[in-house]
């Protein structure tokens, strides 16, 4: 499985493989990965806002 397929499954965009093993620990691991991925995306968006949009607003 490729990394993009894994990310899409974490974010519930793509359905997971029904033949894949599924137990409680794997569910917890995927949940933590989902949270960390969303926090990373939010942090990147905040950094872009601080680096790009705020300097433009201060000049104008």
N, C-alpha and C positions, 0 to 999 in steps of 0.2 A: 504494500500500500504506500502510495506517495504521500509526501508531506502535505500537499494541497488537499488531497482527499481527507486526510486526518483533520485538518483545520476546518474544512467544510462540515465534517461530522461533528466536531466539537461545537460548532455554532448552529447546529441543527438545520443546516442548509441542504445537506445531503444525507440520505438514509444510510445507516450502518449496515455492514454485511451481516445477514442473519446467521451465517455459519460461524461467525466470530465468537470465541468464548466470552461469557459475560458473567461476572460475579460481583460481589459487593465491593471488593477492593478496586477492581477495574472501574466501576461506576464512580467511586470516590476520586480515583486518579483523574478520570476524564473531567469530573466536576472542577477539581482544582486547576487543571490545565485550561479549562474554559474560562475560569475566573481570571487567571493570570494573563491569558491572551487578551481578554477584554480590557483589563487594566493597562496592558501595554499599548493597546490601540488608543485608549483615552489619553494616556501620557503623551503619545506622539502628537495627537491632535492639540493638546494644550501647549506643547512645545512649538508647534507650527504657529499657533495663534500668537504666542509671545514673541516669536522671532520675525513673523511676517506682518501680521495685521496691526499689532500695537505700535510698532515704529511708524507705520504709514498713518495711523491716526494722530500721532504726536506731531508729525510734520504738517498735517493739514489743518 
